[in-house]
Amino acid sequence: MVIAVDNSPDLWRTSLPNPAPDGHKYQRGHTAIFGSAHYTGATRLAAEACSRIGSGLVSVMSEDQANVYRMTLPPDIMVSEQGLSSLNKVSTLLAGPGGCSDAQAEALCAADPNIDLILDADAIRLWPQLNDRRMIVTPHEGEFTRYFGALGDQVHAQVSAASAKSGAIIVLKRAETIIASPDGRIITNKVASRYLAKAGTGDVLAGLIAGLVAQGMKGISAACAAVWLHGIASERIGPGLVPQDIFPFIRPLLRELLL
């Protein structure tokens, strides 16, 4: 029998990244993000979320749309046309927001095995080639069905089994998000607004998770913290929410948790 616990800061607050007074940016991690050639907004949302949550450096990689990203991303986010090998000290790699091309998939599978992976959207298809890696995947219900099998009545058990099989932490995005770890832990997040049902909010969530992992937060704690922050921000925003509305709420929420 799978027993789920409710997500709350009590589960992860003590491991939330808190920079040292004498720390530097590389101690807060370098997140590389594969830029979408077509849905650039998705990449931009993920990159800004990653930076706002505290990743010391964030780089977007794009051969086709580098100039678009340079003109539209916040100035603290770097853009590279040269690919992953050109970046310095990458600790975390996010793929999938806006899509994952075959060339990006090839680069992802060839990446340094010490790099933590966050896979969203169609990048999740690559999990069988990466199941010996530290990995978090963030499917919605349709993507879970596509890559892990149809959901039935025993959702917690199915997500737990998929996590154990894939070796990945799974964040199943739904009205009550389910977070499963390969070691059998299941956490259910009940803090969220119905207005999160909006294109782009999943890209923000993926960026939040990546930014926390980049700073050294363990995968299951990072997933739970990001989902909770994402959800509580949405509740405070309420009607009229668009994904970028979440960003101004991250700073006061972190202040409440850290100070």
Secondary structure, 3 states (H helix, E strand, C coil): CCCEEECCHHHCHHHCCCCCCCCCHHHHCEEEEECCCCCHHHHHHHHHHHHHHCCCEEEEECCCCHHHHHHHCCCCCEEECCCHHHCCCCCEEEEECCECCHHHHHHHHCCCCCCEEEEEHHHHHHHHHCCCCCEEEECEHHHHHHHHCCCCCCHHHHHHHHHHHHCCEEEEECCCEEEECCCCCEEEECCCCHHHCCCCHHHHHHHHHHHHHHCCCCHHHHHHHHHHHHHHHHHHHCCCCCHHHHHHHHHHHHHHHHC
